[in-house]
């Protein structure tokens, strides 16, 4: 995953603190709480968000969100995973 030019540097860290992100290179999609995990899953399925990544990066982000979902919400994972 590459650093994106359209993201303010350290915005994720300032907004969410030192937490895990599904996109750890750009500090996008925090996956530390149930609320954040559910939001990350929703956002990565929106074209305006996933179109900024390569297909491989989208899959990596989804896998990280699914892993967090299984650990913190439900072992079956998110719907349609």
C-alpha positions as CSV (number, residue, x, y, z in Angstrom):
1,X,0.0,0.0,0.0
2,X,1.3,3.4,-0.9
3,X,1.1,6.7,0.9
4,X,-1.8,8.8,-0.7
5,X,-1.3,12.4,-1.5
6,X,-5.0,13.3,-0.9
7,X,-4.8,12.6,2.9
8,X,-3.6,15.1,5.5
9,X,-0.5,13.8,7.2
10,X,-1.3,12.3,10.6
11,X,-5.0,13.1,10.4
12,X,-6.0,9.6,11.5
13,X,-3.6,9.7,14.5
14,X,-4.9,13.2,15.5
15,X,-8.5,12.1,15.1
16,X,-8.4,8.6,16.6
17,X,-5.1,8.3,18.5
18,X,-2.6,5.5,18.4
19,X,-5.0,2.7,17.2
20,X,-4.8,0.0,14.5
21,X,-6.0,1.0,11.1
22,X,-7.0,-1.2,8.2
23,X,-5.0,1.1,6.0
24,X,-2.0,1.5,8.3
25,X,0.1,3.4,5.7
26,X,-2.4,6.3,5.5
27,X,-4.0,5.9,9.0
28,X,-7.5,5.2,7.4
29,X,-10.3,3.0,8.7
30,X,-9.6,2.6,12.4
31,X,-10.4,-1.0,13.6
32,X,-10.1,-0.6,17.4
33,X,-13.8,-0.5,18.5
34,X,-17.0,-2.1,17.2
35,X,-18.2,1.2,16.0
36,X,-15.1,1.9,14.0
37,X,-14.9,-1.6,12.6
38,X,-18.5,-1.4,11.4
39,X,-17.9,2.0,9.9
40,X,-14.7,0.8,8.2
41,X,-16.6,-2.1,6.6
42,X,-19.2,0.3,5.3
43,X,-16.8,2.9,4.0
44,X,-14.5,0.5,2.1
45,X,-17.5,-0.7,0.1
46,X,-18.3,2.8,-1.1
47,X,-16.9,3.5,-4.6
48,X,-15.6,7.0,-3.7
49,X,-13.4,5.2,-1.1
50,X,-12.3,1.9,-2.7
51,X,-11.6,3.6,-6.1
52,X,-8.6,5.3,-4.5
53,X,-6.9,2.0,-3.9
54,X,-5.6,-0.8,-6.1
55,X,-7.8,-4.0,-6.1
56,X,-5.0,-5.7,-4.1
57,X,-5.0,-3.0,-1.5
58,X,-8.8,-3.1,-1.1
59,X,-8.6,-6.8,-0.5
60,X,-5.9,-6.2,2.2
61,X,-8.0,-3.6,3.9
62,X,-11.1,-5.9,3.8
63,X,-9.1,-8.8,5.3
64,X,-7.9,-6.6,8.2
65,X,-11.4,-5.4,8.8
66,X,-12.7,-9.0,8.7
67,X,-10.0,-10.1,11.2
68,X,-10.9,-7.3,13.6
69,X,-14.6,-8.0,13.2
70,X,-14.1,-11.7,14.0
71,X,-12.0,-10.8,17.1
72,X,-14.1,-8.0,18.5
73,X,-17.7,-8.4,17.2
74,X,-18.6,-11.8,15.9
75,X,-16.5,-14.9,15.0
76,X,-18.6,-15.4,11.9
77,X,-17.3,-12.1,10.4
78,X,-19.3,-9.3,8.8
79,X,-22.2,-9.8,6.5
80,X,-21.3,-10.8,3.0
81,X,-17.6,-11.4,3.9
